Amino acid sequence: MTSASAMDFDLPDYDDLPIVAGMPKGCAWGLFDKDGKKDLYGTLNLLTPGVIKAAGAEIRDGVSISLKSDANMTHMNKLGIPGRRQSVHKVHSLQATGLSQGTGWDDELEFNTQGSSQWDSLVHWQHQPTGMAYNGFKPTEEELSATSTASNKMPTIDHWHERGGVVGRGVLIDYKAYADAKGIDYHPMDGYRITIEDIEAVAEHQGLEFKQGDIFLLRTGITEIIDELTPEDFAKLGQYKLSGVHGTEETAKWFWNKHFAAVAGDSNAFEAFPPLKPDGTLAEITGLVLHPYFLSLFGMPIGELWDLSRLSAYCKKTGRYSFFLTSAPMNVSCLVGSPPNALAIF
């Protein structure tokens, strides 16, 4: 059930979304366009002043929790995922660089934005049959090489700063804690597919009600395993079987109808991996279901590899699974992904 409080948009349900020529059912392109200008924010538009103001009521305890994982997730980088280089941190004394004879330090950081906690922008993964990104944009290397946000036409993360970053009410679905409490046979790296029925059961167990504009977080429990990886767990990790949300059209429909502003989780893909074909057989990465629905069709950002362990502990301690959430990603023109720099505030 979605509360009607603090709503500023009257959005159609999934089944009532207007048909977009050449695209599948469930395409929300044009819904947030305004004054003849193509929208670049997608469901982040749901983070209205009214929604943000209402979210401020979540701040009661004066407690802030970082949701950022270590930028150098060594065990993940050992898997040798193509194109995902390990981060490099270099420290320079100011004397050695010739900047100053005084005592001081600079540093440099080189990293792939997908290597640790991240937001996926709306161009990270396209609708594969057409190659189209959110709202009918078709990213190219040339388009993603604009030297300023003003000249950047693509729906990338730098535009988020024009609306103040990502600020709103966060909600945690702690599936790992729920599975432990209920004695469910579950492991974050067994490819367990968390269904909508599972999510609703966890929400009821936690006493959590969703609201339009919520930022939905899912904890699978993988963070703690990666932090203390045993040889057995590393072998599991190498099989690329990751627990997450069950990737189906029905799942996508449910998420749209809840009208979340964004989603994020602690696993690599948010959705379970490997994906399944409609006939139930395993698919390749191009068969991901929720990525094209969320990023390309809905315009709903996906966060991955967030550290939700400390958040889980505090939610369990207080019995509160909603909180004020802020995220100020990097501001670089044409940014496809970024560390979220997210905080949960109670």
C-alpha positions, -999 to 999 in steps of 0.1 A, spaced: 0 0 0 13 35 -9 4 64 13 -12 94 -4 5 119 19 29 145 5 21 136 -31 28 163 -57 24 141 -88 -7 121 -99 11 94 -119 -6 67 -139 -3 31 -129 19 8 -150 -10 -5 -170 -22 30 -178 12 44 -191 7 58 -226 21 37 -254 54 49 -268 59 39 -304 86 12 -309 90 6 -271 75 -21 -249 46 -16 -224 57 3 -193 76 32 -209 73 64 -190 90 87 -216 75 122 -218 57 119 -184 79 145 -167 86 167 -198 78 203 -191 75 234 -213 85 215 -244 118 204 -228 128 168 -225 132 156 -190 166 145 -177 157 134 -141 132 106 -144 116 96 -111 139 119 -92 112 145 -101 92 128 -73 115 144 -48 95 176 -46 97 203 -19 67 187 -3 82 152 -2 115 165 11 99 186 38 78 156 50 110 135 50 126 160 74 103 147 101 124 115 101 152 133 119 146 128 156 177 112 171 206 133 157 223 102 143 240 101 109 250 68 92 273 66 61 261 42 34 294 43 15 315 12 10 353 12 9 363 28 -25 388 -1 -30 367 -33 -26 397 -55 -31 379 -89 -32 355 -76 -58 383 -64 -80 401 -97 -77 373 -112 -98 387 -95 -129 354 -81 -142 362 -67 -177 368 -29 -176 365 -26 -138 400 -16 -127 410 -15 -91 412 20 -77 446 36 -73 453 61 -45 485 82 -47 498 105 -19 522 134 -27 540 157 -3 538 193 -12 575 196 -10 581 167 -35 557 182 -60 574 216 -57 542 234 -47 555 245 -13 584 241 11 559 239 39 547 206 53 516 193 37 501 166 14 480 162 -17 465 130 -31 451 116 -64 425 90 -68 418 70 -100 389 46 -101 360 31 -120 327 44 -108 312 9 -108 339 -5 -85 323 4 -52 292 21 -39 276 39 -69 246 54 -86 238 42 -121 227 71 -142 199 68 -167 224 61 -195 243 33 -178 222 5 -193 199 9 -223 169 -9 -236 189 -35 -254 168 -41 -285 168 -4 -294 199 9 -277 177 37 -263 182 53 -229 156 71 -208 132 95 -226 144 86 -261 180 96 -257 206 75 -276 240 79 -259 272 78 -279 308 84 -269 306 118 -286 275 128 -268 290 116 -235 321 137 -241 305 172 -236 328 194 -216 301 211 -195 267 202 -181 252 231 -200 262 215 -233 254 180 -221 220 167 -235 222 133 -220 204 123 -187 236 119 -167 243 124 -130 258 159 -133 223 172 -140 211 160 -106 230 189 -90 207 213 -108 180 200 -85 201 197 -53 212 161 -54 191 133 -40 173 142 -8 142 125 6 128 97 28 148 65 26 132 31 35 151 -1 42 139 -36 34 162 -57 54 157 -91 37 188 -106 54 176 -99 89 141 -111 80 155 -144 66 175 -149 97 145 -142 120 122 -166 100 148 -194 95 147 -191 57 175 -210 39 192 -180 24 227 -168 13 235 -135 -4 256 -153 -30 233 -181 -39 213 -162 -65 182 -161 -43 154 -143 -60 135 -119 -37 100 -117 -49 74 -89 -44 56 -112 -19 89 -114 0 93 -76 0 57 -70 12 62 -96 39 94 -79 52 76 -45 51 48 -59 72 73 -75 96 91 -42 100 59 -21 103 69 -1 72 45 17 49 57 30 15 51 65 3 54 81 -31 89 95 -36 105 71 -12 141 60 -19 139 22 -16 169 3 -1 173 -34 -1 198 -53 21 208 -87 10 237 -90 36 265 -93 11 285 -64 25 295 -83 57 305 -113 37 327 -93 14 343 -75 44 354 -109 59 356 -132 28 364 -168 35 378 -190 7 344 -207 5 327 -174 1 352 -162 -25 345 -193 -45 308 -185 -43 315 -150 -54 334 -162 -84 302 -181 -96 285 -147 -101 253 -159 -84 240 -129 -65 208 -127 -45 186 -97 -53 151 -87 -65 135 -112 -88 137 -96 -123 104 -99 -140 79 -76 -156 56 -81 -127 83 -69 -104 89 -38 -125 52 -31 -125 51 -32 -87 81 -8 -84 65 16 -108 32 15 -91 48 23 -57 63 54 -74 97 53 -58 121 81 -66 151 57 -68 162 23 -56 195 10 -42 210 -21 -26 242 -37 -12 247 -62 -41 263 -57 -75 231 -55 -95 201 -48 -72 183 -75 -91 192 -112 -88 220 -124 -110 222 -142 -134 189 -131 -149 162 -155 -161 145 -157 -194 107 -157 -195 109 -195 -198 128 -198 -165 162 -206 -181 194 -186 -173 201 -156 -194 233 -137 -202 239 -102 -188 220 -87 -217 189 -105 -203 188 -82 -172 151 -73 -167 150 -45 -141 179 -25 -154 163 -16 -187 129 -11 -171 142 11 -143 169 30 -160 157 32 -196 119 30 -195 111 45 -161 140 68 -155 145 53 -120 182 55 -108 197 23 -94 223 23 -66 246 -7 -61 272 -19 -36 259 4 -8 271 -5 27 238 -11 46 253 -30 75 254 -1 100 220 11 88 206 -24 94 220 -25 130 205 9 138 171 1 123 170 -31 143 180 -13 175 153 14 171 126 -5 152 126 23 127 131 15 90 125 49 75 149 78 77 161 110 60 184 102 32 208 126 14 231 118 -15 255 143 -32 272 124 -61 302 138 -80 296 167 -103 314 159 -135 298 166 -169 284 135 -186 289 113 -155 275 78 -161 281 66 -126 292 81 -93 299 73 -57 266 82 -39 281 99 -9 249 89 9 239 94 45 209 81 64 199 105 92 177 96 121 
